[in-house]
Amino acid sequence: MAEYVLFFESITEADRPRVGGKGYTLAHLAQAGFPVPPGFCLARDALQRHLMANGLDRAAGEVGTLESLRRAVVEAPLPDDVHDALRRAWERLVGGDNEIALAVRSSSPVEDGERASFAGQYDTLLNVQGVESLMRAVKMCWASLWTDRVLTYHARQADAPSFEAMGVVVQVMVQVGWAGVAFTLDPTDRDGHCLVIEAVPGLGEALVSGQASPYRCRVGRKTLRAAPDPPDDGRGGESPPDDVIRRVADLALRVEEAQGTPQDVEWAWAGDRLYLLQARPITTPGSPSAGRTVRWTRENVGEVVPEVVTPLTWSVMEPMGNQGVRAFLRRMGLSAPSETALFGRF
């Protein structure tokens, strides 16, 4: 019988293909002593079992539209063995307490890698209470595999494995006072002396989804002293206590050291305790993990796009610019590697 559930403390490197990038990283960091909220991973085998048991293990085109496939994945009943394994894991994690809120998050095998992060592509469900709500939340997380944005993102990753697989991370939610992100590599700091921290009151979902304007600062890697960014539009966010910023900076740098590459870290501050919610490699062309050096500038492109580029604008600019220049070079008889680009997003 397949082992569908693996708690963080038991996950090993060999389990990574089954639990996905996010699940493995959280388990690895928890085992290393980092303050990761307790949780478990539902292995990718559970999704495959669900699809087969309900006759959904065919290509999306054979089942119908993406929308109808997502609906079928959510509405179909979980197989008994997956249902029972998930219930037992829920009881172990929260002691059967329906009042304890959980976060249900994707953990695809292609997520949080050094070449592609898939950040924000899949669905996250927060404040999930009760075992039946957990069952539905897991299926909703699975269903986010079949969206236009995921299929498009995946198609651009030439060496990515099959996307029709996903582990799911289930964690206890903490009562958050502050949350945010920390980037241990700042593209505008040519000397590498600073990291960047963004923070918002309450859940960090408002920040990562773009619904809130954060407090933003640069922090010296050696001094841990913060220099707040001036707001660009008068909407600067409320600032957290200095001690929170220092502790976030220290946590991010320790994660970077443990992982051996610049990190994009999600964190939460609850009461007087700091929690690590996620860590992934920074996957920009200028990061050391990409094996090359790129100098970033807003010359020229800053005249066309003076503000932060939106997903809609990028969906037009990227093919017109980057794909267009590659086609032009090929027509001129010149070599145009797949990574050739006029511009990129950090």
C-alpha positions as CSV (number, residue, x, y, z in Angstrom):
1,M,0.0,0.0,0.0
2,A,1.3,3.4,-0.9
3,E,2.5,5.7,1.9
4,Y,0.5,8.8,1.1
5,V,1.4,11.0,4.1
6,L,4.9,11.9,5.2
7,F,5.4,14.2,8.2
8,F,8.2,16.7,8.0
9,E,10.5,14.9,10.5
10,S,10.5,11.7,8.4
11,I,11.1,13.2,4.9
12,T,14.5,12.4,3.3
13,E,16.2,13.4,0.1
14,A,14.9,10.3,-1.6
15,D,11.3,11.5,-0.9
16,R,11.8,14.8,-2.8
17,P,10.2,13.6,-6.1
18,R,7.1,12.5,-4.2
19,V,6.6,15.5,-1.9
20,G,7.8,18.2,-4.3
21,G,10.2,21.1,-3.9
22,K,8.4,23.1,-1.3
23,G,7.6,20.1,0.9
24,Y,11.1,18.8,0.8
25,T,12.7,22.2,1.5
26,L,10.4,22.9,4.5
27,A,11.1,19.4,5.9
28,H,14.8,19.8,5.4
29,L,14.9,23.2,7.1
30,A,12.6,22.0,10.0
31,Q,15.0,19.0,10.6
32,A,17.9,21.5,10.6
33,G,16.3,23.4,13.5
34,F,14.7,26.3,11.6
35,P,11.3,27.6,13.0
36,V,9.0,25.9,10.5
37,P,5.4,25.5,11.6
38,P,4.5,21.8,12.1
39,G,3.0,19.9,9.2
40,F,3.1,17.0,6.7
41,C,3.1,16.4,3.0
42,L,0.5,14.5,1.0
43,A,2.6,12.7,-1.6
44,R,2.0,13.0,-5.4
45,D,0.9,9.4,-5.4
46,A,-2.4,10.6,-3.7
47,L,-3.2,12.8,-6.7
48,Q,-2.5,10.0,-9.2
49,R,-4.6,7.6,-7.2
50,H,-7.5,10.2,-7.1
51,L,-7.3,10.7,-10.9
52,M,-7.2,7.0,-11.7
53,A,-10.0,6.1,-9.2
54,N,-12.3,8.7,-10.8
55,G,-11.4,8.1,-14.5
56,L,-9.6,11.4,-14.8
57,D,-6.1,10.0,-15.6
58,R,-6.4,11.1,-19.2
59,A,-5.0,14.2,-20.9
60,A,-7.0,17.3,-20.3
61,G,-8.1,17.5,-23.9
62,E,-9.8,14.1,-23.6
63,V,-11.7,15.0,-20.4
64,G,-13.0,18.4,-21.7
65,T,-12.1,22.0,-21.1
66,L,-9.6,23.0,-18.3
67,E,-12.5,24.4,-16.3
68,S,-14.5,21.1,-16.5
69,L,-11.4,19.1,-15.6
70,R,-10.7,21.3,-12.5
71,R,-14.3,21.0,-11.5
72,A,-14.2,17.2,-11.9
73,V,-11.0,16.9,-9.8
74,V,-12.7,18.9,-7.0
75,E,-16.1,17.3,-7.0
76,A,-14.9,13.7,-7.4
77,P,-14.7,11.7,-4.1
78,L,-11.3,10.9,-2.6
79,P,-10.5,7.2,-2.8
80,D,-11.0,5.5,0.6
81,D,-7.3,4.9,1.2
82,V,-6.3,8.5,0.5
83,H,-9.3,9.8,2.5
84,D,-8.3,7.6,5.5
85,A,-4.6,8.5,5.3
86,L,-5.5,12.2,5.2
87,R,-7.9,11.9,8.1
88,R,-5.3,10.1,10.3
89,A,-2.7,12.7,9.5
90,W,-5.1,15.5,10.3
91,E,-5.9,13.9,13.7
92,R,-2.2,13.5,14.5
93,L,-1.4,17.1,13.5
94,V,-4.2,18.9,15.3
95,G,-5.5,16.3,17.7
96,G,-8.9,16.3,16.0
97,D,-9.5,19.9,16.9
98,N,-11.8,21.6,14.3
99,E,-10.8,25.0,15.6
100,I,-7.2,24.8,14.6
101,A,-6.7,26.5,11.2
102,L,-4.4,25.0,8.5
103,A,-2.7,26.2,5.4
104,V,-2.9,23.9,2.4
105,R,-0.2,24.6,-0.2
106,S,1.0,23.1,-3.5
107,S,4.3,21.3,-3.7
108,S,4.8,20.3,-7.3
109,P,8.0,18.4,-8.3
110,V,8.8,21.4,-10.6
111,E,8.4,24.1,-7.8
112,D,11.1,25.9,-6.0
113,G,14.0,24.7,-8.2
114,E,17.1,26.6,-9.2
115,R,15.9,27.1,-12.8
116,A,12.2,27.8,-12.2
117,S,10.2,28.6,-9.0
118,F,6.6,28.4,-10.3
119,A,6.0,31.0,-7.6
120,G,2.4,32.0,-7.4
121,Q,1.3,29.7,-10.1
122,Y,-0.7,27.2,-8.0
123,D,-3.4,27.8,-5.4
124,T,-2.9,28.2,-1.7
125,L,-5.8,27.8,0.7
126,L,-5.6,29.4,4.2
127,N,-7.6,29.1,7.4
128,V,-8.9,25.6,6.6
129,Q,-10.7,24.2,9.6
130,G,-12.1,20.7,10.0
131,V,-11.2,17.5,8.2
132,E,-13.9,17.7,5.5
133,S,-12.7,21.2,4.6
134,L,-9.2,19.9,4.4
135,M,-10.3,17.2,2.0
136,R,-11.8,19.8,-0.3
137,A,-8.9,22.2,0.0
138,V,-6.5,19.4,-1.1
139,K,-8.5,18.8,-4.2
140,M,-8.7,22.5,-5.0
141,C,-5.0,22.7,-4.7
142,W,-4.6,19.8,-7.1
143,A,-7.0,21.4,-9.5
144,S,-4.8,24.4,-9.9
145,L,-2.5,22.3,-11.9
146,W,-4.8,22.7,-14.9
147,T,-4.9,26.5,-15.4
148,D,-3.8,28.5,-18.4
149,R,-1.1,30.2,-16.4
150,V,0.5,27.0,-15.2
151,L,0.4,25.4,-18.7
152,T,2.0,28.5,-20.2
153,Y,4.7,28.7,-17.5
154,H,5.4,25.0,-17.8
155,A,5.7,25.1,-21.6
156,R,8.5,27.6,-21.3
157,Q,10.5,25.3,-19.1
158,A,12.0,23.0,-21.7
159,D,13.6,20.6,-19.3
160,A,10.7,20.4,-16.8
161,P,9.3,17.0,-15.9
162,S,5.6,16.1,-16.4
163,F,3.5,18.7,-14.7
164,E,0.6,16.4,-13.9
165,A,1.8,15.6,-10.4
166,M,1.6,17.5,-7.2
167,G,2.4,16.9,-3.5
168,V,0.5,19.0,-1.0
169,V,1.9,20.7,2.1
170,V,-0.5,20.9,5.1
171,Q,0.7,23.1,8.1
172,V,-0.7,24.6,11.2
173,M,-1.3,28.3,10.7
174,V,0.2,30.8,13.2
175,Q,-1.6,33.9,14.5
176,V,0.4,36.4,12.5
177,G,1.2,39.9,13.6
178,W,3.6,40.7,10.7
179,A,4.5,38.7,7.6
180,G,6.5,39.2,4.5
181,V,9.4,38.2,2.3
182,A,13.2,38.6,2.4
183,F,15.5,38.4,-0.6
184,T,19.1,37.7,0.2
185,L,20.2,39.0,-3.2
186,D,19.4,42.6,-4.2
187,P,19.7,43.2,-8.0
188,T,20.4,46.9,-7.5
189,D,23.2,46.3,-5.0
190,R,26.2,45.6,-7.2
191,D,28.5,44.9,-4.3
192,G,26.2,42.4,-2.6
193,H,26.2,44.2,0.7
194,C,22.4,44.2,1.3
195,L,19.4,42.0,1.4
196,V,15.8,43.3,0.8
197,I,12.9,42.8,3.3
198,E,9.3,43.6,2.7
199,A,6.6,43.4,5.4
200,V,2.9,43.9,5.9
201,P,0.7,43.6,9.0
202,G,-1.2,40.4,9.1
203,L,-1.0,37.5,6.6
204,G,1.7,37.7,4.0
205,E,-0.7,36.5,1.3
206,A,-1.8,40.2,0.8
207,L,1.8,41.0,-0.1
208,V,2.7,38.1,-2.4
209,S,-0.6,38.6,-4.3
210,G,0.0,42.3,-4.7
211,Q,-3.0,43.4,-2.7
212,A,-1.0,45.4,-0.1
213,S,1.7,48.0,-0.3
214,P,4.5,46.8,1.9
215,Y,7.1,48.5,4.1
216,R,10.3,47.9,2.3
217,C,13.9,48.2,3.4
218,R,17.5,47.2,2.6
219,V,19.5,45.6,5.4
220,G,23.2,45.4,5.6
221,R,24.4,41.8,5.6
222,K,27.0,42.4,8.2
223,T,25.4,45.1,10.3
224,L,21.8,44.0,10.1
225,R,20.9,47.7,10.1
226,A,17.9,48.7,8.0
227,A,17.6,51.6,5.6
228,P,13.9,52.0,4.6
229,D,13.1,52.7,1.0
230,P,11.2,56.0,0.3
231,P,7.7,55.3,-0.9
232,D,7.4,55.8,-4.7
233,D,3.8,56.9,-4.6
234,G,3.0,58.0,-1.1
235,R,1.6,54.6,-0.2
236,G,4.5,53.4,2.0
237,G,3.4,50.6,4.3
238,E,3.4,50.7,8.1
239,S,6.8,49.7,9.5
240,P,7.4,46.7,11.8
241,P,9.5,46.9,15.0
242,D,13.3,47.1,14.3
243,D,13.8,43.9,16.2
244,V,11.6,42.1,13.8
245,I,13.6,43.3,10.8
246,R,16.9,42.3,12.4
247,R,15.6,38.8,13.2
248,V,14.2,38.3,9.7
249,A,17.5,39.4,8.2
250,D,19.4,37.0,10.5
251,L,17.0,34.1,9.6
252,A,17.2,34.8,5.8
253,L,21.0,34.8,5.9
254,R,21.1,31.6,7.9
255,V,18.7,29.9,5.4
256,E,21.0,31.1,2.6
257,E,24.0,29.6,4.3
258,A,22.2,26.3,4.9
259,Q,20.9,26.1,1.3
260,G,24.1,27.3,-0.3
261,T,22.5,29.8,-2.7
262,P,20.7,33.2,-2.6
263,Q,17.2,32.7,-1.2
264,D,13.6,34.1,-1.5
265,V,12.3,33.6,2.1
266,E,8.7,33.9,3.3
267,W,8.3,34.6,7.0
268,A,5.8,35.4,9.7
269,W,6.0,37.1,13.1
270,A,3.6,35.8,15.7
271,G,3.6,37.2,19.3
272,D,7.4,37.3,20.0
273,R,8.4,34.4,17.7
274,L,9.6,34.3,14.1
275,Y,8.5,31.5,11.7
276,L,9.9,30.4,8.4
277,L,7.1,29.7,6.0
278,Q,9.0,29.0,2.7
279,A,12.4,29.3,1.1
280,R,13.3,28.9,-2.5
281,P,16.3,29.7,-4.7
282,I,16.2,33.1,-6.4
283,T,15.9,32.1,-10.1
284,T,16.8,35.3,-11.9
285,P,19.5,35.4,-14.6
286,G,21.7,37.5,-12.4
287,S,21.8,35.0,-9.5
288,P,25.0,32.9,-8.9
289,S,23.0,29.7,-9.3
290,A,22.4,30.5,-13.0
291,G,26.2,30.2,-13.6
292,R,26.6,33.6,-15.3
293,T,26.8,37.3,-14.5
294,V,24.2,39.8,-15.8
295,R,24.3,43.5,-15.2
296,W,20.9,45.0,-14.6
297,T,19.8,48.4,-15.8
298,R,16.5,50.3,-16.3
299,E,18.0,52.3,-19.1
300,N,15.6,52.4,-22.1
301,V,13.1,49.9,-20.8
302,G,12.4,52.3,-17.9
303,E,11.1,54.8,-20.4
304,V,8.6,52.2,-21.7
305,V,7.6,50.7,-18.4
306,P,8.3,53.3,-15.7
307,E,6.5,51.3,-13.0
308,V,6.4,47.6,-11.9
309,V,5.3,45.6,-14.8
310,T,2.0,43.8,-14.5
311,P,1.4,40.1,-15.5
312,L,-0.8,41.3,-18.4
313,T,1.9,43.8,-19.7
314,W,4.6,41.1,-19.4
315,S,2.5,38.6,-21.3
316,V,2.8,41.0,-24.3
317,M,6.3,42.4,-23.8
318,E,8.1,39.1,-23.2
319,P,7.1,37.5,-26.6
320,M,7.4,40.8,-28.5
321,G,10.9,41.5,-27.0
322,N,12.7,38.3,-26.0
323,Q,11.1,35.9,-28.4
324,G,11.1,38.5,-31.2
325,V,14.8,39.2,-30.9
326,R,15.6,35.5,-31.1
327,A,13.6,35.1,-34.3
328,F,15.3,38.2,-35.8
329,L,18.7,36.9,-35.0
330,R,17.9,33.5,-36.5
331,R,16.7,35.2,-39.7
332,M,20.0,37.0,-39.9
333,G,21.8,33.7,-39.8
334,L,23.1,34.3,-36.2
335,S,23.0,31.9,-33.3
336,A,20.2,32.6,-30.8
337,P,20.3,30.4,-27.7
338,S,17.0,29.9,-25.9
339,E,18.2,32.2,-23.0
340,T,18.9,35.2,-25.3
341,A,16.9,38.1,-23.9
342,L,16.6,41.8,-24.2
343,F,15.1,42.2,-20.7
344,G,13.9,40.2,-17.7
345,R,12.0,40.4,-14.5
346,F,13.5,40.3,-11.0
